Amino acid sequence: MLVDDESITLDTIQIFLEDAGYQHFVLTSDAREAIPTLERERPDIVLLDLMMPHVSGFEILAYIRGNERFEHLPVVVLTSSSDAPTRLRALEMGATDFLAKPVDESELVLRVRNTLNAKAYQDRLANFDRLTGLPNRQMLVDRLEWALNQARHAGYHGALLHIDIKRFRRLNEALGPALADELLQHVARRLATEIQHDPVASILLQAGSISELSRLGGDEFALLLSGNLRPEQIARIARSLLEAMAIPFRLRSQDLYLTFNIGIATFPEHELDTNKLLGNAGVAVRSLQTDLSNANGAFCFYSPELNERAIDRLDLETDLRHAMERHELRLYYQPKYDVATETVIGAEGLLRWKHPQRGYVSPAEFIPLAEETGLIVEIGRRAIEEACGQLAEWIANGRDPGVIAVNVSVQQFREKSFVDHVRATLSRFGISASQLKIEVTESLLMTEQEQAAKLLGELRALGLHLSIDDFGTGYSSLSYLRTLPIDELKIDRSFLVDVDSSTDSAAIVRAILALAHSLDMTVVAEGVETLEQLAFLRAHGCDACQGFLFSKAVPAAEYQALLPQLVTV
């Protein structure tokens, strides 16, 4: 950053430094703008003229040295004054170096280079913990201010996790200072490693978030998370850290078991002030230290309400894993009807979860959770297996089940073994591929175009039917409809709510019907609940529909009761 009221001096210095390979300059010719610019840009070095109108360089230098954030910022003073008192005053106020004007190019480049080299060493001493090599509290405060500023202006959400080792003082006394320091180094390395690997890394990537691990001092560490994290994701990160730290530490041929507590303060919900946010995280972690029930370590949000919600979400995740083990997740079948004849032509298999204590858990609650945790891949595999097994059972009972549709997630599509699993499952149950339909979302086709085209082609080659779910709610590009082997479009229920009274909704539905039929695709309308909606669909040639007007999703036995007998030749 160059501060000088003479524009020609600014231009000359920039040219000299650019020739030496330096980049990214901030030039200020109005001294009144110097401090706001300094706060905003946070430069690596300041070249500062002393004699300027309105605000002198001495005033700017006094501000820099009076602010702890700029305590180690190098300031090279530039002035035409050659008298000793001026030089001495600047140096006493904290100037890093001194250059007389007009500036000699070689001397300028040499002094800037030496100053920046010294700054790198000073920054290391000032901003990093000597024992662990992690950023220290001062660096954390600086990064936290940046994160809070992003939260104010860019709508970011994040959290500060205060990580504390329980009863470390006793351990310190037993081991002695040298071994205790070695143990803290092990702790720092494991924390850093866990943050860089799954599942923490996946959660951060999914939320578009960044992390910064610091050592606050003693046995206390901090993890700053900034981006767009939800409370349940933050809780999942905290739990993953606790699980990783529960593994014993090997120190001089001895296994040491440590217990950790994590206090969590989120922003902007809890606070947008640095000191208060640090305090809130501290309050949360101290509340755990007095809780004797947390013998194995725990985490806690500063807000009781948020803490309860996060714990409930984690409990639900644990229950979902158990639900898979206990086969509590089952497919229910929502019948699809031919619009013209109102006869059953198939069904959509929809996952339902009957929790032993909670009762039925809404798919809107557990499906996103399954996707976040990666459980959706195994759940999706089982759904395809259950659908094929049920098809075989209905056929064995002499019924014609029609075509059964199963929804497939983005994560399933990314699995290399997906098509092979479908092929093997069809073979295992002796089911014709033409009786199974795979439903994918429009957003999947647009975000995973190349992979989707390849997999859909392979599935079509097996003989499966392919459908686009929630059509019309995703992207505007329709080019994929010409190139992908799609059999069916499903009109999202949102377009049918007022289709009989809204000209816009009616126009959209008519356009989808015309588009699909021109491409030899059938159209299924979802969420049909009124006779007026059914009449509109019938009048405009919609092929099939599903919704509460006819039936909700029902267990396999109830769906079988709706099915006609198989015609045998």
C-alpha positions as CSV (number, residue, x, y, z in Angstrom):
1,M,0.0,0.0,0.0
2,L,1.5,3.4,-1.1
3,V,0.3,6.6,0.7
4,D,1.6,9.9,-0.8
5,D,-0.1,13.1,-1.8
6,E,2.1,13.3,-4.9
7,S,0.7,11.2,-7.7
8,I,4.0,11.2,-9.6
9,T,5.7,9.7,-6.6
10,L,3.1,7.0,-6.3
11,D,3.4,6.1,-10.0
12,T,7.2,6.1,-9.9
13,I,7.4,3.8,-6.9
14,Q,4.8,1.4,-8.4
15,I,6.8,1.2,-11.7
16,F,10.1,0.5,-9.7
17,L,8.4,-2.3,-7.7
18,E,6.6,-3.8,-10.7
19,D,9.9,-4.0,-12.5
20,A,11.2,-5.9,-9.5
21,G,8.3,-8.4,-9.7
22,Y,5.9,-7.1,-7.1
23,Q,2.2,-7.1,-7.8
24,H,-1.2,-6.0,-6.3
25,F,-0.8,-2.4,-5.3
26,V,-3.2,-0.1,-3.4
27,L,-2.4,3.6,-4.1
28,T,-3.8,6.4,-1.9
29,S,-3.1,10.1,-2.6
30,D,-5.7,11.4,-0.2
31,A,-4.4,10.8,3.4
32,R,-7.9,11.0,4.7
33,E,-8.7,7.7,2.9
34,A,-5.6,5.9,4.2
35,I,-7.0,4.4,7.4
36,P,-10.3,3.1,5.9
37,T,-8.3,1.7,3.0
38,L,-5.9,0.1,5.4
39,E,-8.7,-1.6,7.3
40,R,-10.4,-2.8,4.1
41,E,-7.3,-4.1,2.2
42,R,-5.0,-5.4,5.0
43,P,-1.8,-4.9,3.0
44,D,1.5,-6.7,3.6
45,I,3.6,-3.5,3.8
46,V,2.9,0.2,3.8
47,L,5.1,2.8,2.2
48,L,4.0,6.1,3.9
49,D,4.8,9.7,3.2
50,L,5.1,11.8,6.4
51,M,4.3,15.3,5.2
52,M,0.7,15.4,3.7
53,P,-2.2,17.8,4.0
54,H,-5.3,17.0,6.1
55,V,-3.8,14.0,7.8
56,S,-0.1,13.6,8.4
57,G,1.9,10.4,8.1
58,F,2.7,10.6,11.8
59,E,-1.1,10.4,12.6
60,I,-1.5,7.4,10.3
61,L,1.6,5.7,11.8
62,A,0.3,6.3,15.3
63,Y,-3.0,4.7,14.4
64,I,-1.2,1.6,12.9
65,R,1.0,1.1,15.9
66,G,-2.0,1.7,18.3
67,N,-4.0,-1.1,16.7
68,E,-3.1,-4.6,17.7
69,R,-4.2,-6.0,14.3
70,F,-1.4,-4.0,12.7
71,E,1.1,-4.4,15.4
72,H,3.5,-6.2,13.1
73,L,2.7,-4.5,9.9
74,P,5.9,-3.1,8.3
75,V,5.8,0.6,7.6
76,V,8.5,2.2,5.5
77,V,8.5,5.9,5.8
78,L,9.1,8.1,2.7
79,T,9.9,11.8,3.1
80,S,11.9,14.5,1.6
81,S,12.9,15.7,5.1
82,S,16.5,14.8,5.9
83,D,16.7,16.3,9.4
84,A,17.6,13.9,12.2
85,P,14.6,14.8,14.5
86,T,12.1,13.8,11.9
87,R,13.8,10.5,11.3
88,L,14.1,9.8,15.0
89,R,10.5,10.6,15.7
90,A,9.3,8.3,12.9
91,L,11.5,5.5,14.2
92,E,10.4,6.0,17.8
93,M,6.8,5.8,16.7
94,G,7.4,2.4,15.2
95,A,8.5,2.9,11.6
96,T,10.1,-0.2,10.3
97,D,12.5,1.6,7.9
98,F,13.2,5.0,6.5
99,L,13.8,6.2,2.9
100,A,14.5,9.8,1.7
101,K,12.8,11.2,-1.4
102,P,13.5,11.1,-4.3
103,V,13.7,7.3,-3.9
104,D,16.5,5.4,-5.5
105,E,15.2,2.4,-7.3
106,S,17.8,-0.1,-6.2
107,E,17.6,1.0,-2.5
108,L,13.8,0.9,-2.6
109,V,13.7,-2.6,-3.9
110,L,16.3,-3.8,-1.5
111,R,14.6,-2.3,1.5
112,V,11.2,-3.6,0.5
113,R,12.6,-7.1,0.0
114,N,14.4,-7.2,3.3
115,T,11.4,-5.8,5.2
116,L,9.0,-8.3,3.7
117,N,11.5,-11.2,4.5
118,A,11.7,-10.0,8.1
119,K,7.9,-9.6,8.2
120,A,7.4,-13.3,7.3
121,Y,9.5,-14.3,10.3
122,Q,7.7,-11.9,12.6
123,D,4.3,-13.1,11.3
124,R,5.3,-16.6,12.1
125,L,6.3,-15.6,15.7
126,A,3.3,-13.4,16.1
127,N,0.5,-15.5,14.5
128,F,1.5,-19.1,15.0
129,D,1.8,-21.3,18.0
130,R,5.4,-22.4,18.5
131,L,4.5,-25.8,20.0
132,T,2.0,-27.1,17.5
133,G,2.6,-24.9,14.4
134,L,-1.1,-24.0,14.4
135,P,-2.4,-20.4,14.1
136,N,-2.6,-18.9,17.5
137,R,-5.3,-16.9,19.2
138,Q,-4.3,-13.6,17.6
139,M,-4.5,-15.2,14.1
140,L,-7.9,-16.8,15.0
141,V,-9.3,-13.4,16.1
142,D,-8.1,-11.9,12.7
143,R,-9.7,-14.8,10.7
144,L,-12.9,-14.6,12.9
145,E,-13.3,-10.9,12.1
146,W,-13.0,-11.7,8.4
147,A,-15.6,-14.5,8.8
148,L,-18.0,-12.3,10.7
149,N,-17.6,-9.6,8.0
150,Q,-18.5,-12.1,5.4
151,A,-21.6,-13.1,7.4
152,R,-22.7,-9.5,7.5
153,H,-22.2,-8.7,3.9
154,A,-22.5,-12.1,2.0
155,G,-25.0,-13.9,4.2
156,Y,-22.6,-16.6,5.3
157,H,-23.3,-18.9,8.3
158,G,-20.7,-20.6,10.4
159,A,-19.5,-21.6,13.8
160,L,-16.7,-21.4,16.3
161,L,-15.9,-24.7,18.1
162,H,-14.1,-24.4,21.4
163,I,-12.3,-27.7,21.9
164,D,-11.1,-28.5,25.4
165,I,-9.3,-31.5,26.9
166,K,-10.9,-32.6,30.1
167,R,-8.8,-32.8,33.3
168,F,-5.6,-32.0,31.3
169,R,-4.1,-30.3,34.4
170,R,-3.9,-33.6,36.2
171,L,-2.4,-35.3,33.1
172,N,0.2,-32.5,32.9
173,E,1.2,-33.0,36.5
174,A,1.5,-36.8,36.0
175,L,3.5,-36.6,32.7
176,G,5.6,-33.6,33.3
177,P,5.8,-30.5,31.0
178,A,7.9,-32.2,28.2
179,L,5.6,-35.2,27.7
180,A,2.5,-33.0,28.1
181,D,3.8,-30.8,25.3
182,E,4.4,-33.8,23.1
183,L,0.9,-35.0,23.8
184,L,-0.5,-31.7,22.7
185,Q,1.4,-32.0,19.5
186,H,-0.2,-35.4,18.9
187,V,-3.6,-33.8,19.6
188,A,-3.1,-31.0,17.2
189,R,-2.0,-33.4,14.4
190,R,-5.0,-35.7,14.9
191,L,-7.4,-32.8,14.9
192,A,-5.9,-31.4,11.7
193,T,-5.9,-34.8,10.0
194,E,-9.6,-35.5,10.9
195,I,-10.7,-32.1,9.5
196,Q,-9.0,-32.9,6.2
197,H,-10.6,-36.4,5.8
198,D,-14.1,-37.8,5.6
199,P,-16.6,-37.4,7.0
200,V,-15.7,-33.8,8.1
201,A,-14.2,-32.9,4.7
202,S,-17.3,-34.2,2.9
203,I,-19.6,-32.1,5.0
204,L,-17.5,-29.0,4.5
205,L,-17.4,-29.6,0.7
206,Q,-21.1,-30.1,0.6
207,A,-21.8,-26.8,2.4
208,G,-19.1,-24.9,0.5
209,S,-17.4,-24.1,3.7
210,I,-13.8,-23.6,4.9
211,S,-12.2,-24.5,8.2
212,E,-9.4,-23.0,10.3
213,L,-7.9,-24.9,13.3
214,S,-6.1,-22.9,15.9
215,R,-4.6,-23.3,19.4
216,L,-6.1,-20.9,21.9
217,G,-3.4,-21.8,24.5
218,G,-2.8,-24.5,27.1
219,D,-5.1,-27.5,26.3
220,E,-7.6,-25.4,24.3
221,F,-8.1,-25.5,20.6
222,A,-10.6,-23.8,18.3
223,L,-12.1,-24.7,14.9
224,L,-13.6,-21.8,12.9
225,L,-16.1,-22.9,10.3
226,S,-17.3,-20.4,7.7
227,G,-19.7,-20.9,4.7
228,N,-23.2,-22.1,4.7
229,L,-23.3,-24.8,7.4
230,R,-26.6,-25.8,9.1
231,P,-26.7,-26.7,12.8
232,E,-27.0,-30.4,12.1
233,Q,-23.9,-30.4,9.9
234,I,-22.0,-28.5,12.6
235,A,-23.1,-31.1,15.1
236,R,-22.0,-33.9,12.8
237,I,-18.6,-32.4,12.5
238,A,-18.3,-32.0,16.3
239,R,-19.3,-35.7,16.8
240,S,-16.8,-36.9,14.2
241,L,-14.1,-35.0,16.0
242,L,-15.1,-36.5,19.4
243,E,-15.1,-40.0,17.8
244,A,-11.6,-39.5,16.3
245,M,-10.2,-38.1,19.6
246,A,-11.6,-41.1,21.6
247,I,-9.0,-43.4,20.0
248,P,-6.0,-43.7,22.4
249,F,-2.9,-41.6,21.9
250,R,0.4,-43.6,21.8
251,L,3.0,-41.7,23.8
252,R,6.4,-43.3,24.6
253,S,5.0,-46.9,24.4
254,Q,2.0,-46.0,26.5
255,D,-1.7,-45.6,25.5
256,L,-3.3,-42.5,26.8
257,Y,-7.1,-42.0,26.7
258,L,-8.2,-38.3,26.5
259,T,-11.7,-36.9,26.8
260,F,-12.7,-33.8,25.0
261,N,-15.6,-31.3,25.3
262,I,-16.6,-29.0,22.4
263,G,-18.6,-25.7,22.9
264,I,-20.2,-24.3,19.8
265,A,-21.3,-20.7,19.1
266,T,-22.8,-20.0,15.7
267,F,-23.0,-16.9,13.7
268,P,-24.8,-14.8,12.8
269,E,-27.4,-16.4,15.1
270,H,-25.5,-16.1,18.3
271,E,-23.3,-13.1,17.7
272,L,-21.5,-10.9,15.2
273,D,-19.0,-9.6,17.7
274,T,-15.6,-11.4,17.9
275,N,-15.1,-11.2,21.6
276,K,-18.6,-12.1,22.4
277,L,-18.6,-15.1,20.0
278,L,-15.4,-16.3,21.6
279,G,-17.0,-15.9,25.0
280,N,-20.2,-17.7,24.0
281,A,-18.2,-20.7,22.8
282,G,-16.3,-20.7,26.1
283,V,-19.6,-20.6,28.0
284,A,-20.8,-23.6,26.1
285,V,-17.7,-25.7,26.7
286,R,-17.6,-24.7,30.4
287,S,-21.2,-25.9,30.8
288,L,-20.0,-29.4,29.8
289,Q,-17.2,-29.4,32.3
290,T,-19.6,-29.2,35.2
291,D,-21.8,-32.0,33.7
292,L,-20.7,-35.2,35.3
293,S,-22.9,-37.3,33.0
294,N,-20.6,-36.5,30.1
295,A,-17.8,-38.8,31.2
296,N,-16.9,-39.7,27.6
297,G,-16.9,-36.1,26.2
298,A,-19.7,-34.2,24.5
299,F,-20.5,-31.1,22.5
300,C,-22.9,-28.4,23.3
301,F,-24.3,-25.3,21.4
302,Y,-24.4,-22.0,23.2
303,S,-28.2,-21.8,22.5
304,P,-30.2,-24.4,24.4
305,E,-32.8,-24.4,21.6
306,L,-30.2,-25.0,18.9
307,N,-28.5,-27.6,21.0
308,E,-31.7,-29.5,21.5
309,R,-32.4,-29.4,17.7
310,A,-28.9,-30.5,16.8
311,I,-29.0,-33.4,19.3
312,D,-32.4,-34.5,18.0
313,R,-31.0,-34.4,14.5
314,L,-28.0,-36.5,15.4
315,D,-30.3,-38.9,17.3
316,L,-32.4,-39.2,14.2
317,E,-29.3,-40.0,12.2
318,T,-28.4,-42.8,14.6
319,D,-31.9,-44.1,14.5
320,L,-31.8,-44.1,10.7
321,R,-28.7,-46.3,10.7
322,H,-30.5,-48.6,13.1
323,A,-33.6,-48.5,10.9
324,M,-31.6,-50.0,8.1
325,E,-30.3,-52.7,10.3
326,R,-33.8,-53.5,11.6
327,H,-35.5,-53.2,8.1
328,E,-37.8,-50.4,9.4
329,L,-37.6,-48.6,6.0
330,R,-40.2,-50.1,3.6
331,L,-41.6,-49.2,0.2
332,Y,-45.2,-48.0,0.0
333,Y,-46.8,-47.9,-3.4
334,Q,-48.8,-45.0,-4.8
335,P,-50.9,-46.2,-7.7
336,K,-50.7,-44.6,-11.1
337,Y,-54.0,-44.4,-13.0
338,D,-54.7,-44.2,-16.7
339,V,-56.4,-40.8,-17.0
340,A,-58.9,-41.9,-19.7
341,T,-60.0,-45.2,-18.1
342,E,-59.0,-44.6,-14.4
343,T,-57.5,-48.1,-14.2
344,V,-54.3,-48.9,-12.4
345,I,-51.3,-49.1,-14.7
346,G,-48.5,-49.2,-12.1
347,A,-47.2,-47.4,-9.0
348,E,-44.4,-45.3,-7.6
349,G,-42.5,-46.9,-4.8
350,L,-42.0,-44.4,-2.0
351,L,-39.9,-45.0,1.1
352,R,-41.7,-44.9,4.5
353,W,-40.2,-45.1,7.9
354,K,-42.1,-46.2,10.9
355,H,-40.0,-45.4,13.9
356,P,-40.7,-47.5,17.0
357,Q,-40.9,-44.4,19.2
358,R,-41.4,-41.5,16.9
359,G,-44.0,-43.1,14.7
360,Y,-43.9,-42.3,11.0
361,V,-41.0,-40.0,10.1
362,S,-41.6,-37.8,7.1
363,P,-39.6,-38.5,4.0
364,A,-39.0,-34.7,3.9
365,E,-37.0,-35.2,7.1
366,F,-35.1,-38.4,6.7
367,I,-34.4,-38.4,2.9
368,P,-32.2,-35.2,3.1
369,L,-30.5,-36.7,6.2
370,A,-29.8,-39.9,4.3
371,E,-28.3,-37.8,1.4
372,E,-26.1,-35.7,3.7
373,T,-24.7,-38.8,5.5
374,G,-24.3,-40.9,2.4
375,L,-26.7,-43.5,3.7
376,I,-28.9,-42.8,0.6
377,V,-26.7,-45.1,-1.5
378,E,-27.4,-48.2,0.5
379,I,-31.0,-47.2,1.1
380,G,-31.5,-46.7,-2.6
381,R,-29.9,-50.2,-3.4
382,R,-32.3,-51.8,-0.9
383,A,-35.3,-49.9,-2.4
384,I,-34.5,-51.4,-5.9
385,E,-34.1,-54.8,-4.4
386,E,-37.4,-54.5,-2.4
387,A,-39.3,-53.3,-5.5
388,C,-38.0,-56.2,-7.6
389,G,-38.7,-58.7,-4.9
390,Q,-42.3,-57.4,-4.5
391,L,-42.8,-57.5,-8.3
392,A,-41.9,-61.2,-8.2
393,E,-44.2,-61.8,-5.3
394,W,-47.2,-60.1,-7.0
395,I,-46.6,-62.0,-10.2
396,A,-46.4,-65.3,-8.3
397,N,-49.7,-64.4,-6.7
398,G,-51.3,-64.1,-10.2
399,R,-51.5,-60.3,-10.2
400,D,-50.5,-57.8,-12.8
401,P,-48.6,-55.0,-11.0
402,G,-47.9,-52.9,-14.0
403,V,-44.7,-50.9,-14.0
404,I,-43.1,-50.0,-10.7
405,A,-41.1,-46.8,-10.5
406,V,-38.2,-46.2,-8.0
407,N,-36.5,-42.9,-7.4
408,V,-32.7,-42.7,-7.8
409,S,-30.5,-40.1,-6.1
410,V,-27.5,-38.2,-7.5
411,Q,-25.2,-40.2,-5.2
412,Q,-26.5,-43.5,-6.5
413,F,-25.8,-42.3,-10.1
414,R,-22.2,-41.6,-9.1
415,E,-21.7,-45.2,-7.9
416,K,-19.8,-47.1,-10.6
417,S,-21.6,-50.3,-9.7
418,F,-25.1,-48.9,-10.0
419,V,-26.0,-50.4,-13.4
420,D,-24.4,-53.7,-12.5
421,H,-26.5,-53.8,-9.3
422,V,-29.7,-53.1,-11.2
423,R,-28.9,-55.8,-13.7
424,A,-28.0,-58.4,-11.0
425,T,-31.2,-57.6,-9.0
426,L,-33.4,-58.1,-12.0
427,S,-31.7,-61.4,-12.7
428,R,-31.9,-62.5,-9.0
429,F,-35.7,-62.1,-8.9
430,G,-36.4,-63.1,-12.4
431,I,-38.0,-59.8,-13.3
432,S,-38.4,-58.4,-16.8
433,A,-36.6,-55.0,-17.0
434,S,-39.7,-53.5,-18.7
435,Q,-41.6,-53.8,-15.4
436,L,-39.1,-51.5,-13.6
437,K,-38.9,-47.7,-14.0
438,I,-36.1,-45.5,-12.8
439,E,-37.2,-41.9,-11.8
440,V,-34.5,-39.2,-11.8
441,T,-34.8,-35.5,-11.0
442,E,-34.4,-32.8,-13.7
443,S,-31.6,-31.2,-11.6
444,L,-29.6,-34.5,-11.7
445,L,-29.7,-34.5,-15.5
446,M,-28.4,-31.0,-15.7
447,T,-25.7,-31.1,-13.0
448,E,-24.4,-34.6,-13.9
449,Q,-25.1,-34.4,-17.7
450,E,-22.2,-36.5,-19.0
451,Q,-22.5,-39.2,-16.3
452,A,-26.3,-39.2,-16.5
453,A,-26.3,-39.7,-20.3
454,K,-23.9,-42.6,-20.0
455,L,-25.9,-44.4,-17.2
456,L,-29.3,-43.7,-18.7
457,G,-28.1,-45.2,-22.0
458,E,-26.9,-48.4,-20.2
459,L,-30.2,-48.6,-18.2
460,R,-32.2,-48.2,-21.4
461,A,-30.2,-50.9,-23.0
462,L,-31.3,-53.2,-20.2
463,G,-34.9,-52.5,-21.1
464,L,-35.9,-50.3,-18.2
465,H,-38.3,-47.4,-18.5
466,L,-36.8,-44.0,-17.6
467,S,-38.8,-41.0,-16.1
468,I,-38.0,-37.4,-15.2
469,D,-39.5,-36.5,-11.8
470,D,-40.7,-33.0,-10.9
471,F,-40.4,-31.8,-14.5
472,G,-40.6,-28.0,-14.9
473,T,-39.1,-27.1,-11.5
474,G,-35.4,-27.4,-12.6
475,Y,-33.4,-25.8,-15.3
476,S,-34.7,-24.1,-18.4
477,S,-32.6,-26.0,-20.9
478,L,-34.6,-28.6,-22.8
479,S,-31.8,-29.9,-25.1
480,Y,-31.3,-33.0,-23.0
481,L,-34.8,-34.2,-23.8
482,R,-33.7,-34.8,-27.4
483,T,-30.6,-36.7,-26.6
484,L,-31.5,-38.7,-23.5
485,P,-33.5,-42.0,-23.7
486,I,-36.4,-40.7,-21.6
487,D,-39.8,-42.4,-21.7
488,E,-41.8,-40.2,-19.4
489,L,-42.2,-36.7,-17.9
490,K,-43.8,-36.2,-14.5
491,I,-45.5,-32.9,-14.0
492,D,-44.7,-31.5,-10.6
493,R,-47.7,-31.1,-8.2
494,S,-47.0,-27.4,-7.8
495,F,-48.4,-26.7,-11.4
496,L,-51.6,-28.6,-10.6
497,V,-52.7,-26.8,-7.4
498,D,-54.6,-24.1,-9.4
499,V,-54.5,-25.5,-12.9
500,D,-58.3,-25.1,-13.2
501,S,-58.2,-21.4,-12.2
502,S,-54.8,-20.0,-13.1
503,T,-54.1,-19.3,-16.8
504,D,-50.3,-19.4,-16.2
505,S,-50.4,-22.9,-14.6
506,A,-52.8,-24.1,-17.2
507,A,-50.5,-22.8,-20.0
508,I,-47.4,-24.5,-18.4
509,V,-49.2,-27.9,-18.1
510,R,-50.5,-27.7,-21.7
511,A,-46.9,-26.8,-22.9
512,I,-45.4,-29.8,-21.1
513,L,-48.0,-32.1,-22.5
514,A,-47.5,-30.8,-26.1
515,L,-43.7,-31.0,-25.7
516,A,-43.7,-34.5,-24.3
517,H,-46.1,-35.9,-26.8
518,S,-44.2,-34.4,-29.7
519,L,-41.2,-36.4,-28.5
520,D,-43.2,-39.6,-28.1
521,M,-43.1,-39.4,-24.3
522,T,-45.9,-40.2,-21.9
523,V,-46.9,-37.7,-19.2
524,V,-47.8,-38.4,-15.6
525,A,-49.4,-35.7,-13.4
526,E,-48.4,-35.8,-9.7
527,G,-50.5,-34.6,-6.8
528,V,-54.0,-34.9,-8.4
529,E,-56.5,-34.2,-5.6
530,T,-59.6,-32.8,-7.2
531,L,-62.1,-33.7,-9.9
532,E,-61.5,-30.4,-11.6
533,Q,-57.8,-31.2,-11.9
534,L,-58.6,-34.6,-13.3
535,A,-61.1,-33.1,-15.8
536,F,-58.4,-30.6,-17.0
537,L,-55.9,-33.4,-17.5
538,R,-58.4,-35.6,-19.4
539,A,-59.4,-32.7,-21.6
540,H,-55.8,-32.0,-22.6
541,G,-54.7,-35.5,-23.2
542,C,-52.6,-36.3,-20.1
543,D,-51.7,-40.0,-20.1
544,A,-51.6,-40.9,-16.4
545,C,-51.9,-39.4,-12.9
546,Q,-51.4,-40.2,-9.2
547,G,-52.6,-38.4,-6.1
548,F,-54.9,-38.4,-3.2
549,L,-58.0,-38.2,-5.4
550,F,-57.4,-41.9,-6.1
551,S,-55.0,-43.2,-3.4
552,K,-52.2,-42.3,-1.1
553,A,-49.1,-44.5,-1.0
554,V,-50.2,-47.9,0.5
555,P,-48.4,-51.0,1.8
556,A,-47.7,-53.8,-0.7
557,A,-50.7,-55.9,0.4
558,E,-53.2,-53.0,-0.2
559,Y,-51.7,-52.3,-3.6
560,Q,-52.1,-56.0,-4.6
561,A,-55.8,-55.7,-3.8
562,L,-56.1,-53.1,-6.5
563,L,-54.4,-55.2,-9.2
564,P,-56.1,-57.2,-11.9
565,Q,-55.5,-60.9,-12.4
566,L,-52.7,-61.8,-14.8
567,V,-54.0,-62.9,-18.2
568,T,-52.5,-66.3,-19.0
569,V,-52.4,-67.7,-22.5
